[in-house]
Amino acid sequence: MRSADPSLADPALWDSPAARRAGAVLSIDLGAIRENYRRLQAELGATPCAAVCKADAYGLGLGDVAPALAAEGATQFFVATLDEAIALRGILAEPCPAAEIHVLNGLMPGCEGDYLAHRLRPVLNSLGDIEAWARRAAAEGRALPAAVHLDSGMCRLGLPPRELDRLAAEPERLSGIEVALLMSHLACAEDREGPMNARQLADFRAALTRLPRAPASLANSPGVFLGPDYHFDLARPGVALYGVNPLPGKPNPMVQVVGLKARILQVREIDAPQSVGYGADYRAGGPMRVATLGVGYADGYLRSLSDKGSAFIAGQRVAVIGRVSMDLITLDVTDVPPAQARPGGIVDLLDPEQGPDRLADEAGTIGYEILTALGRRYHRVYSGA
């Protein structure tokens, strides 16, 4: 059975009201996420492993994923936005009350009190962030924890070289701030032989020597596999936790986490010169059978998979034909036995052999986008907690 979760073969699951209404089931294996955390921690050795849970745990559900990671030993978490961090604090209140939660997008103006109320750590990305947090620390009469982000080559967030120079020359700017972490972010870590990794490592090391001593962090998911030089005091893997390959072009060291199955809504017999879908992009060359599924780009099945995507029925590959529309996709099931390609029949869209990376290749994107696009109309089933 080509499935990330064998329980999805159980007809009783499909007879549940929620599955019957949705027409598609997304399985999320929390046990696989925990195993991926263990594998990353083993690769890191003594270096602690944080968990990046931004974008609703990469689309898989923060409320279920974060407690599973906490149960596996994660105590440091990174999210992108303040609202994500506030939600995560509530989620972890019981399983990990001492969790350290970092907000990657920085200190939002006028929201300093929210960080304090929910015990959140802003990642200070500029001298302006540092000044605002220092002012709040002075007003509170106590040191306030935060991470400081040093830009080592991404040219997105983080202190650029000119601001680093000013901070190094005037370390009193950090007065009142408990620098819990000095961090940077790798731009090309998946390219193990690329020269930028070494340049960023050298620049980050040089920056660390110019600032007050604090724990340091550089490695993201692929950075974990660059070796001990990149590990420092904390690693921050994200997508690898959720089964996406951090080593493109090499065997995936992670366990696949998601499976997606949909039921066939209708099967049509057509013949030339009939066309399928919007724009009449696909035209039949002769007699054929077409199956329609209730999954579309509103569910995160990307429109770029039009005439490119693959699915599987009882292990047999079938092609997506015509345009992916908002709610529907169409498959060429001409060569599939009618007993299997029938209304109510099951189609695998993501399974152990076609995971997010393979589907991403067909869509011309990356596994990150496949996961984070997964829609809320699927009936979600969690296992392995």
N, C-alpha and C positions, 0 to 999 in steps of 0.2 A: 504493500500500500504506500503510494507516494504521498506521505503526509507528515507535517511537522508534529502532529498530535494525533496518534492513532484513534483517540476517542471520537474524532470527527467522523469516523466511519459508522458510528453508532446511529442507527436510524432514529432512536429516541431523541437525540440531540436536535435533529432536523424537525422533529415533530413538536419541539417546544414552541410556544407562541412567538417568542422573540425571534428565533431562527426562521420560523415560517413567514413572519412579517418581513424580515430583512432580505431573505433570499441569498445571502452570502455570509459566511462565517470566517472571522479572522481569529486564528489561534495564536496565543502568546504564551510561550513556555518560560515561566519565571525560573524554573530550575535550570534552564539553559543560560539565562542571564547570570544566575549565581555561579554556574560553572565557568562562564566567561570571566567573571570577576576573579575567580580562583586562578584561572590560567594567567591572567594579567599579573596578579599578585605574585605568582610563581616566577614569572619572567622578571619581575622587579626585585625579587629577593627581599632584602631587608627594607627597601624603600617603600613607604606607605603608598597605597593606591586609593585615590579619591574616585568619585563617580560623578560624571557630568550628566545631568538629567534635564538639560534645557529642552525647550520645544515639546513639553509634555512627555519627557523621557523618550525623545526622538520619535514621537508619535505613538508610543506603545502604552501610555497611561501612567502618569506620575504617581497616582494614588496606589497603584498595585506594584509598580516597579521599585519605587524608592524603599518601601518597607522590606522587600526581598533583598535589596542590596545592603540595607542596614543589618538584616539578619545574617548576612554573609560576612559582616565585619566592617563595612564602610562607615566611616564617621565624618568624612569631609565630602561635601557636595557642592557642585557648581551649577548654577542656572544662569540664564541670560538676563531676565528682567526681574524687577522688584516684585511684581505680582506673582511671578513663578516662585520666588523665594518665600513670600508670605504664605502661599499655599503649601509649599514644601514644609515649612515650619509646623503647620498644623498637622500635616500627614505624619511627620516624624515625632510628634509630641509624645506619643507613648512608646514606639519601638526604639527611638534614638533621641531622647530629650536633649542630650549634650551635643548633638550634631553641629558641626561648623558649616554654615551655609554661606557661600560666596556669590555675589551678584556681579556677573561679568560685565554688564553694560555700564557699571559705575555708579556714581552718586547722582541720583536724580535731583535736580534743584528743588528746594522746598520740601523734600521728602525725608530729610535727615531723621526726623522723629520716628518714621516707620522702621528704619533700620534698627533703631534702639529698641522700639517696642517689641520687635519680633526677634531680637538678638541676631541680626544679619550683618554680614561683613561686606562692605562695598569693595569692589576692586577699583582702586583709584587710578584713573587713566590719564590724568593731566595734572599740571600744577594747580589749575583751578579746582579740581576735585580735592587735592591735598589741602589747599587753603580752606575750603569750605568745611572739610572734616576736622581740621585743626581748630577752626573757630567753634565748631560744635563741641569738641572736646574741652575747650577752654570754658565754654558756657556750662558744661556739665561738671566741670571740676575734676575730671578723671580722664585717664587714657582710654581711647577708643580703638578697638582692633580694626584692621583693614589689611587688604593686600595692595601692593603697589605693582602696577603693570608697566614693564619697560619694553618699548618697541625695539625689537632686534632685527626688523626687516620686513614686517608685514605691511607697515604703513596704513594701519587701520586704527585700532585703539592702542593706548599705551603712550607713555612719555617718549616723544621723539628725542633724538640726540641733543638738540638745543636745550630742551627742558631738563634732560638728565644732567647736562653740564651745570645748569643753574642749581638744581637740587644738590648735586655733589659739592658745589661751592658754598651752598647755604643749607647745610643739613638741619639747621634749626627750624626749617620749614616743616619738618616732621614732628616738631614738639607737640606733645599731647596725643600722638598717634602711636599705637602699638602695632608696629609693622609685623604682622603675623606671617607674611609671605611676600617674597619678591618673585615676580613671575614674568615670563614672556611666552610667545607662542610660535611654534615652528610653521613655516610656510610650505615646505616641500618634503615633509618627513617621509611620505610614501615613496619618494625617489631616493632610495638608500644610497645610491652612488652620486647623487647630485651634489654640487659644490656648496649650495646654499646652507645645507645643514651645518657643515663645519664653520661657515662664516657666522651663522647665527649663534652657534655654540661659543665661538671665540668672543663675539661681541657681548653676549650675555655674561660670560665669565668676567670680562673686563669691567662691565657695568657693576657687577657685584662687588668688585674690589673698591669701588668709589663711594659706596653707600654703607650706612651702618649695617652690621652683620644681622642677618635674618634668614630663616628657612627659604629655600629657593625651589622653583618649579619651572620646568620647561617642556617635558614630554607630554604630547597628546597620544592618541591611540597608536598611530604608526611610530611615534617617537619612542614608545615603550620598547620597540624592537630594534632601535638603533644602538642599544648597548648601554652599559653602566655610566658612560660619560654623560649621557643625556638625562639620567634619572634624578640627580640631585636629591632633594629631601622629600619630594612629593610628585607623583605622576597624576595626570588628569585625563585618563582615557574617557572617551564618550562613545562613538559609534561602534567600536569593537565590542563593547558590552552587549550590544544588541545584535551581534552576529554578522555585521558587515566586515568584509575582509580588510584589515589594515595594511595588508601587503599585496597590493594589486600586481597581478602577474605571477603570483606565487600561491601555493596551496593555502587555503584559509585556516589559520590556527584557531579560529573561534568556532563555537557551535551555533548553528542556525537557530533563530528564536521564533520566527513567525511562519505561519502557514495561512493560506487564503484559498477558500473553496467557495464556489458559487453554483447555484442550481440553474439549469437550463429553463428558460421561460417558454420558448417556442422553437420548433424546427420547421424550416421551410424548404420545399423543393423548388428550385429555379432552373432556368435554362438561358442560353444566349438568346438575345442580347440584354437580358435583364441586368440591372445594377443593384448594388447593395449600399445603403447608407447615404448620408449627406454628400452632396456634390457629385453623386454617381461616380465616385473615384474608382470603385472596383466593379468590373463588369465580368459576368460569367462567360467563360469560353465554351461552355457546354452544360449538360445536366450536372447539377450539384446539390448538395444539401447544406443549409446554413442554420446554425444554432445561434440564438440570441440569449445573452446573459444580462441580468439586471445590475451591471457594474459599469461605471463610466468615469469621466474625469472629475465629476463631483465627488467621487469616492476615492480619488487619488490614483486611479488607473489612467496614466498620463496620455494626453492626446497625441503625443509624439509616438505612441505605440501603434498608431493607425497603420495598417498594412505591414506591420513589423513584428508585433508581439506574438508570443507563443503561449499556449496553454496545453493541458494534458487531460485526456479522458482515459481512465483505466490504464495509465502509463503510455498512451499513444499521443504523440505530439500533434497538435492542430494549430493552424495559423489564424491569427486575427486578420480579418479582411474588412476593407472599408474603413471609414473614419470612426475613431472612438468618439462617442457623443457624451453628453452630460450624464446620462443614466444607463446607457446600453453599450455593449460591444457585440460584434458578430464574429462567428468562427466558421471556418470551412470544416465541416464534419463529414464530407463525402465518403472518406475511407474508414470511418468509424462504424462498427456494427450498429444498426438502428436500435437494438436493445440497450445499448449504452449511451448513445446520443439521442436522447428522448426528453420530452418535457419532464422536469423534475430530476433529471440525471445530474451527476456531480462532476464539476470541472475543477481541476487544480490550476490556480493562477500563481500561487507561490507554494513551493513544497521543497523537500530536501535537495532535489536536483535542480530546481529553478528557484534560487533564492533571490534576495533583493539585488545582489550584484549582477547576476545574469539578466534579470529583467531590466536593470539599469542600462546594461550594455545595449539591449535592444532598443531602449528609449533614448539612447544618446545622452545619458545623464549619469549620476552617481547613486550608490545605494542609500546615501543620506537622504536624497530627495524622495526616493521610493518609500522609505520608512515614514518620514515626516509628513508625507502627503496622504497617508492612509486615512480614509474617511471615517466619520462617526456613524454612518448608516449601516456599517457592518454589525452583525451580532458578534460581540467579542467574548471569547472563552479563554480564561486564564487557567494554567495548569502548573504543577510543579512548585508551588509556593513552599 
